[in-house]
Structures are given as C-alpha cells and as structure tokens.
C-alpha cells in the first residue's frame, strides 16, 4: 500500500472543512490512521502535506493547489478540518500548522518563486 492520500475534493459543512481523498483504503488500514499533527510544504508539487501516522509508517495527506481556495476559506473561518473515509479523522493541528506555513512562505525564496506566488495569491487576500 502506498503511503499517500491525495485530496482532490473538499467541502465546507457546518464550519467543518471535509477533505475527500481519491484513494480508497481498506477499512482496517484506514482505522489505523492517526493525526500526525504536523504539515509540510512540497514546493515542487505546489502541495501542502499534512502528516498522518500509523504504527508502521507516516502517511502523506497531500493537499494540492486545486483545493487551496477551500483551505483558505477554512483558515479564514478557523474551521475544523477532517479527512473523510470509512471514518472521519480530525486534523487537530491544521490551523496552527497553516498559520506557521502562511507566516513563513510569503516572500521566502527558499520555497521557490512558484510556491511563494501561489501561496500569496491564494491565501494573502484572505488574511487582509
């Protein structure tokens, strides 16, 4: 099994942003997933990566640029964020991790110009 889930659909419901991965994992594997409580930026892929854990591995929950408008709205509303599968997993550190990345990426060439521009275009207008 690959250690990756890619979200291509997200929907706001009752002040909760629900993230829907395209991969379908077996129920028993899904139930092993836990909130890893940290997020990274994949500048080459213009993707945020929220970490999920199991006993055996780290799982990348990939949040590509196509869903950034929904992520920006969740940040603006300080909404709870969940990843949906056979059960919901609350991403408890989503807001804190996004705040950290949004403080560090704009204007920071270490992330690459394309990533910096994409973050500024998608998130800074939401925070003004």
C-alpha positions in Angstrom: 0.0 0.0 0.0 1.3 3.5 -0.9 1.8 5.8 2.0 -0.1 8.7 0.4 -3.6 10.1 0.2 -4.4 12.8 -2.3 -7.3 15.2 -1.7 -8.9 16.5 -4.8 -12.3 17.4 -3.3 -13.1 19.5 -0.3 -16.4 20.8 1.1 -17.4 23.1 3.9 -20.2 21.7 6.1 -21.3 23.3 9.4 -18.0 25.1 9.9 -16.0 21.9 9.2 -13.9 21.5 6.0 -14.2 17.9 4.9 -11.3 16.6 2.8 -12.0 13.7 0.4 -9.0 11.6 -0.7 -9.2 10.0 -4.1 -7.6 6.8 -2.9 -9.8 4.2 -1.2 -8.1 2.4 1.6 -9.4 -0.8 3.2 -11.4 -0.1 6.4 -8.9 -1.9 8.6 -6.0 0.2 7.2 -8.0 3.4 7.5 -8.8 2.8 11.2 -5.0 2.6 11.9 -4.6 6.3 10.8 -4.0 8.9 13.4 -3.4 12.7 13.2 0.3 13.3 12.9 -0.2 16.9 14.0 2.3 18.4 11.5 2.3 19.8 8.0 5.0 20.4 5.4 5.2 22.1 2.0 6.1 20.3 -1.2 7.2 23.3 -3.2 7.9 21.3 -6.4 4.3 19.9 -6.5 2.6 23.1 -5.1 1.1 21.0 -2.4 0.8 21.1 1.4 1.4 17.8 3.1 -0.4 17.0 6.3 1.1 14.0 8.1 -1.0 11.1 9.3 0.6 8.3 11.3 0.2 4.6 11.8 2.2 2.3 14.0 4.3 1.4 11.0 4.6 4.5 8.8 4.0 8.1 8.0 1.2 8.8 5.6 1.2 11.9 3.4 -2.2 13.6 3.1 -1.5 15.7 0.0 -3.4 19.0 -0.3 -2.7 20.2 -3.9 -3.2 23.8 -5.2 -6.5 22.9 -6.7 -8.2 22.8 -3.2 -6.3 25.8 -1.8 -9.4 28.1 -2.2 -11.3 25.8 0.2 -8.2 25.6 2.6 -8.0 29.4 2.5 -11.7 29.6 3.5 -11.1 27.2 6.3 -8.2 29.2 7.6 -10.3 32.4 7.4 -13.2 30.8 9.3 -10.9 29.0 11.7 -12.9 25.9 10.8 -12.3 22.4 12.0 -10.8 20.2 9.3 -11.4 16.5 8.8 -10.3 13.9 6.3 -13.1 11.6 5.3 -13.1 7.9 4.6 -14.7 5.0 6.4 -14.5 7.2 9.5 -13.6 10.9 9.9 -10.2 11.9 11.2 -10.0 15.4 12.8 -6.8 17.2 11.9 -6.3 18.9 15.3 -3.2 20.9 14.3 -4.4 22.1 10.9 -5.0 25.7 11.8 -1.8 26.0 13.8 0.3 24.4 11.1 -1.3 26.5 8.3 -0.6 29.7 10.4 3.0 28.7 10.7 3.4 28.0 6.9 1.5 31.1 6.0 3.8 33.2 8.2 6.9 31.6 6.6 6.3 31.0 2.9 5.3 34.5 1.6 8.4 36.4 0.5 10.6 33.4 1.3 12.6 32.3 -1.8 13.7 29.1 0.0 10.3 27.7 -1.0 10.8 28.7 -4.7 9.1 31.5 -6.5 6.2 29.4 -7.9 5.2 28.2 -4.4 5.6 31.7 -2.9 3.5 33.3 -5.6 0.8 30.6 -5.4 0.6 30.9 -1.6 0.4 34.7 -1.7 -2.2 34.6 -4.5 -4.4 32.0 -2.7 -4.0 32.9 1.0 -2.9 36.5 1.5 -6.1 38.1 0.2 -8.0 36.0 2.7 -5.9 37.3 5.6 -6.0 41.0 4.9 
